[in-house]
Amino acid sequence: MLVLSRKRGESIMIGGDVEVTILDVGADHVKVGVSAPKRVEILRKELYTAIIESNLQSAEPVMLPEEAARELKKIAEKNIEKK
């Protein structure tokens, strides 16, 4: 991790097209401005993390294929018994 000291009004450049400017410094916070091309997505880390976790949960199967096969077999057996 690169650690830099900046004062209010000072900036850093990332990759030549992203500028991060220190707008205000308070007792327990720093206000930061980010200028970047529209193609660059900018998210707060907690939002980014929440999106990643949501996507991972969505990708998880509700049940494993073996479990699904067992459940389908049980349903089929019950339907045969009813006839």
C-alpha positions as CSV (number, residue, x, y, z in Angstrom):
1,M,0.0,0.0,0.0
2,L,1.3,3.4,-0.9
3,V,0.8,5.9,1.9
4,L,0.8,9.6,1.1
5,S,0.3,12.8,3.1
6,R,-1.9,15.5,1.5
7,K,-3.3,18.8,2.7
8,R,-6.6,20.3,1.9
9,G,-6.8,21.2,-1.8
10,E,-3.9,18.8,-2.8
11,S,-4.4,15.9,-5.2
12,I,-2.9,12.6,-6.3
13,M,-3.1,11.1,-9.7
14,I,-3.9,7.4,-10.4
15,G,-3.1,6.0,-13.8
16,G,-3.0,9.5,-15.5
17,D,-6.8,9.8,-15.7
18,V,-8.0,9.5,-12.1
19,E,-7.5,12.5,-9.8
20,V,-8.2,12.2,-6.0
21,T,-8.4,15.6,-4.2
22,I,-8.6,16.3,-0.5
23,L,-11.5,18.6,-0.1
24,D,-11.9,18.9,3.6
25,V,-10.3,17.5,6.8
26,G,-12.4,17.3,9.9
27,A,-11.7,15.9,13.4
28,D,-12.8,12.3,12.5
29,H,-13.2,12.4,8.7
30,V,-11.7,13.4,5.4
31,K,-13.8,14.6,2.5
32,V,-12.3,13.3,-0.8
33,G,-13.2,14.2,-4.3
34,V,-12.6,11.8,-7.2
35,S,-12.5,12.9,-10.9
36,A,-12.4,10.0,-13.3
37,P,-13.7,9.1,-16.8
38,K,-17.2,7.7,-16.9
39,R,-15.8,4.3,-17.8
40,V,-14.2,4.0,-14.4
41,E,-16.6,2.7,-11.7
42,I,-16.2,4.4,-8.3
43,L,-17.8,2.8,-5.2
44,R,-17.3,3.1,-1.5
45,K,-15.6,-0.1,-0.3
46,E,-18.5,-1.2,1.9
47,L,-20.8,-1.0,-1.0
48,Y,-18.4,-2.8,-3.3
49,T,-18.0,-5.6,-0.7
50,A,-21.8,-5.9,-0.2
51,I,-22.2,-6.3,-4.0
52,I,-19.5,-8.9,-4.2
53,E,-21.0,-10.9,-1.3
54,S,-24.5,-10.6,-2.9
55,N,-23.2,-11.9,-6.2
56,L,-21.4,-14.8,-4.5
57,Q,-24.6,-15.8,-2.6
58,S,-26.6,-15.6,-5.8
59,A,-24.1,-17.9,-7.5
60,E,-24.3,-20.6,-4.8
61,P,-26.6,-23.5,-5.6
62,V,-29.6,-23.9,-3.3
63,M,-28.6,-27.6,-3.1
64,L,-25.9,-29.8,-4.6
65,P,-26.8,-31.8,-7.7
66,E,-26.7,-35.0,-5.7
67,E,-29.1,-33.7,-3.1
68,A,-31.4,-32.5,-5.9
69,A,-31.3,-35.9,-7.5
70,R,-32.3,-37.6,-4.2
71,E,-35.2,-35.2,-3.7
72,L,-36.5,-35.7,-7.2
73,K,-36.3,-39.5,-6.7
74,K,-38.3,-39.2,-3.5
75,I,-41.0,-37.1,-5.3
76,A,-41.1,-39.6,-8.2
77,E,-41.5,-42.5,-5.7
78,K,-44.4,-40.7,-3.9
79,N,-46.1,-40.0,-7.2
80,I,-45.8,-43.7,-8.2
81,E,-47.3,-44.8,-4.8
82,K,-50.3,-42.5,-5.2
83,K,-51.2,-44.1,-8.5
